[in-house]
Structures are given as structure tokens and as C-alpha cells.
């Protein structure tokens, strides 16, 4: 490939710059900055006469380079192949258009930094209130669905509820069991190290029983379910929105909330307490195994002491937490799923927001539970 | 006005601060095949979505079959929605269901047909859109663009609607498939005596399918009439739309 080049020919006082070779993007790119600087310096010579007749190929990149050296206008003395003239004319047109646009667009109004922060706060609160209103609308629609079902029990979406119970409950059993068991082992091991120092080995039953049944079990399951089923629900609804499947349902007279949202909420409301029971049991078994190995506390003794150390009210509190957390996770997941707009960024952002929000909501609800039940099920001092 | 299938009265739509429609009126009579055309952003699809009750207008009212779209209880709203079928731009097939289940879905929703009847009806609809029985087992992801539209059309026709609404029926199809889909829609429309409303910006589709054209511009229905009547109107949008070289070719081909 013949590269671009230039020759300066002094003729009768008026120097001529003769251009040869290929003035194209690929050729120029391989020529390096040194050559380009040399050319630009040579191009500054006063009253230069340009001879472009021997150029083999010229594309817009090469033309732009020449146009820049010429200072954005045709030089006084120029020899040009007729087919190249059009390229340079286009440069002139583009320059003219750019200057017109630049003149028409007034500089963007700049706000004082305090204004910007006030505006940001305003935007944030508007967004928040938008979230709150659409969440309340979702809740209201669910209540209407319940009334509708009381009048027409035949419309109960049984298959959808059953499918959701299977997906979010049965399929979650292995992972919740594993996590529960291991957390039980770890908690028991760490507690036993401390308890042995005080010779209070027996209290391992109280610590594990109360901690796991009342607190750790429900929260652990909620976090797992939010990450597992919550994200899946948001993504499912989101994709259905992107592909207009939800609209298609609506035009067939199938109410989307009754068919898509109600079954998810009901299913998680049913499976969460059951998963809490399951995971709590697994965690207690893990703790029991670890206590036997570490502190030599027998299985029989552990099981016998558990009901005495942990009042039965704690089991009820744990299950109630499961129910409330489950409904909350499903609602948050559906809320974000319905906010997805047709682009990939929105889908991922809403799925993330769904998981983060539902875990946050669960922790907040847990704190409320702790306050509301502070007098129930705790051993008297 | 009792034989209007769709009647839009004094409809206005606002998104944020921008008015999309202002005082828009449109009456579509039974048996018409109406193409809704307009520049991009003129609110064609918005109007279509309002007609099928997915969006509510800011002001004004839309009546289908002389009934309001909303209100009167779930049962009435549902039975009204069973009188029209919609073909969405990308088909909007339920991606978790096979072709068979997609077409069977609206039939199963009726809860009054047994499975053998539903099976026979689905096969009938598949035949109507010129698909083979073996296609019934495929999933939407395995279908070509043209087949997706056919299945979606079969699903839209499953409940024997009186009104068919099509959103860009030929967008994304190559000219050959697009022609055969238009021919199929036209044939079915005439055979079943459907009222058809389509949103399109493809002149070939318009010329082949529509008996009447509604031009949506400047926030209202600028003109409503047969293709010939519309072409005689002197308006910048209509000039651009119908009198470009490409449009002339498309229209000449079909007349």
C-alpha cells in the first residue's frame, strides 16, 4: 500500500505542495504522529499552492486532515481532482451546519449548587411518592381481588397458586436445609466456645432455641427466598411486560393482578411459614450435632430441654414472621416487576432493586416484630 | 350511531405536559377495514391501546359496540374484551406456552369447553392461518417472525371476535412474508366479516388491506375516508406520506 506523502517544490517564488499516495484512514493511521506534525508544519507555509492531482485515494478522514491544515476553507491556489471536490464541499457544509446549531442552542441554564441539591431532593421525593402510590394501588387491587374471589370462588387461580408453591417452596427446600444446617453448626460451635469458659454448657439449648426459632430462622429464610423467588418473580413479570404478554392477557379479559400477582402473594404466604419451620428444624439439628461434638450434650437431653427453655409462643412468632415476610417479599417483587419498561437496563435495575428492597423491608418488619412482641415468649428474669 | 363498532368521542390524551390528542373523534362502522396512519410520535399506538382498554384517555370516551370500555363489573368487562382480538407488534405470545397452549389459552379461559372441543378448535385456527398441525407442539422461541405473527393471529381469532386490531402487522417481516400475511389477514377478514383496525406505516400493507384510512396528525384525525379521497387532500403530511415516489409505486401496484 502506498502511503500518503507530500513534496514541497519551490517554484518561481510560490512554493507548491504536491500530495501523493493514499490519503485514507488506514494509510494515515499507520503513518504516525511525527509525519503528521511535519505535514502540518509544512502546511503552515504562507501562500502555498496545493496540488492534489496525484492523490490515489481520498476518504473523509484524509480530507478532514487537509481541511484542518487549510484552516477550514479552500486555499487560494488549489489543483484538485473533480471527484474529490465533493468531499471538501461536504466539509464546508458540515462546518456551516455545526456553526448554525452552535449558535441556535443557547448555553444550558446552570443552577447554583444549592439549587441542584434541592432539585435532586425534590426528584427523589417525587420518585419515592410515586413508588408509595403505586405500591398502595397494588395492595388495593389485591384487596379488590379478594372481594372478587369471595363473590366468584370459581375464579380462584388454583393452578397458578400450586405452580408458585412448587417453584418457591418445594424447590427451595434443599438450599434452605443446607444453609440452615450449616448456620446451626456454626452458631452452636461459636457459642459453645464461650459457654464452656463459664461452665454454662447447658445454656446452649436456650441460645440456639430462642435465637434460631424466634429470629434467625425466619430472617434467614426470608433473605434466601427474597434472593431466589423474589428476583425470579420480578424478572418474570418484567419480561412479560417487555414482550407485551401482560397486555395480551389484559386484552383477553384476564385481570393481570388476579392471575399473576395474587397467586404469587398467596403462594409465598403459604410456603414461607412452612420453609421457616423446615429451616428452623434443620438449623436446630445442626446445632444439636455440633453441641454433642463440642460440649458432649446428648441428643435426647437437647430435645428434652428445648420445650422447657423455649416457650411455645416463640414458634408461633416465628411462623407469623414467615407469613408476613413472605407476603412482603411477593408484594415488593411484583411491585418492581410491573415497573419494568422495555429495555434491558430497566429489567436488571428493577430486579436488583427488588431484592435489595425486599431484604430491607424484611429487616424493618423484623424490627417492628421485635418491638411488638417484646413481652411475649421470653423467659422471665 | 348504533352501528359504530368503535366510537371515539372528544378524546384528549396528555403525557406529562405534552398533549398527544386533543378533541379527537372517530367512528368506525362494522365491516370497515381501517388503517390508522400518522407520523412517528403522533399517537397511533397510544390510540390503539386506548381502544383496547390498556390506557385510559385523559378526557373523552371510547365506546366499543356501543358499550363503555370500563365499568359495569368484571364479568361485563371480560365479555366485552372477548368480542375483539388484538395482534401485538411482536406477537406477544406467552413464551412459557407452546403454540397449542397459546391458542387454547383464551378458549380455556371461557371454562365452558371440554378439552377435545378445544383441541379441534385450535387445529381449525392453525389451519386458518395456514400452519400445519405439527407446528402446534413448537415453543414461541422456535418460530420464525412470520410464524409468530400467524400464531398470534390465530390466538386473536380464537374467540371468534367481531373486531380485530392489528399493531404494525407487517413490521419486521420481509416483503414476501409481509405480502402473504396481508393476503391471509384480508382473506380471513372478508371470510369472517371482521371489522379490522390496523396501525401501520407501511403503504403496501395499507394499500392491500385497508378500505378506509384515518390520518392522525396535529393531535386529531385529520382526514378519514377511502384511499382515493385521502390522496386528494392537500396537506403536508399526506403529501409526504402518499405522494413520495415509493408510495406511488406501492399504490400503483395495488390499484
Interface residues (C-beta under 8 A of the other chain):
Chain A: X148 X152 X154 X239 X243 X244 X245 X247 X248 X250 X251 X252 X253 X254 X255
Chain B: X49 X52 X53 X54 X74 X77 X78 X79 X80 X81 X82 X84 X85 X86 X88 X89 X90 X92 X93 X94 X95 X105 X106 X109 X111 X159
